[in-house]
Amino acid sequence: MNKNRIPMIAGNWKMHLNAKEAGELALALKKGLNPDLPHEVLVAPTYTNLWAVRQALAGSKIILSSQDVHWEEKGAFTGAVSPAQVLDAGCTHAIIGHSERRKIFGETDEIVNKKMKAALKHNLVPVLCIGETLEERESQRTYRVLETQLAGAFSGLKAEETVRVVIAYEPVWAIGTGKTATPEQAQDAHVFIRRQMEKLYGKDYASRVRVLYGGSVKADNIDSLMAQPDIDGALVGGESLKADKFLRVIHFEEALAR
Ligand code: 13P
């Protein structure tokens, strides 16, 4: 982490929990969170659990996010949820371009770009996910993939429109596998991402944008990840479903030492 950027710890609850369980987990996080922590904490429950979690989080500073958002305003888009509906459910942020959306639901960089534009138009903060597969890494294509995904996601967007965007680097091979990128591998990718953002929007922008790491982040590896200067937080899957573990991730060592 770098003291000029506010860290963010985000929990992606994916397609887990019912409304009652999600509400209970949110309440446990609210109770366990040190209110003096300066950084941002975010949870992204399933759509159907947003209301329960919103109620549980009332009065806390924990940020509510959707796991996705559609690009259209309204209409015949069965199964989709619009930016206005996500805002209405109490979200201020939306995860966009998660690798599971790309892989399982066929989302392309063009779709990700449409979603980025729609979210920003409605003042929803995108948490943009990018990352390479194992095959891409092993064939030395990591940088090329990251560059293409970033260029695609930000296409047609001006710097001033995207100042609040948070980027999450999630190498696909590290998601749900227990195989975390080493702090050095993650740092290396984050530096590359920052350099790409510098090319797109300039030095000042690149020095401010937050880049989270995601992929098997656990209570016992968060400290070494956050010790890296270009890792500004984490996007956590499995470990964010257990209150005690996720609270330990949130209260990472350097945060407490601040
Ligand atoms: P895991 O932490 O379960 O590997 O999931 C990471 C992720 O995909 C967060 O969006």
Residues whose N, C-alpha, C, O or C-beta is under 5 A from the ligand:
A	BS01	13P	N12 A174 I175 G176 T177 G214 G215 S216 V217 L235 V236 G237 G238 E239
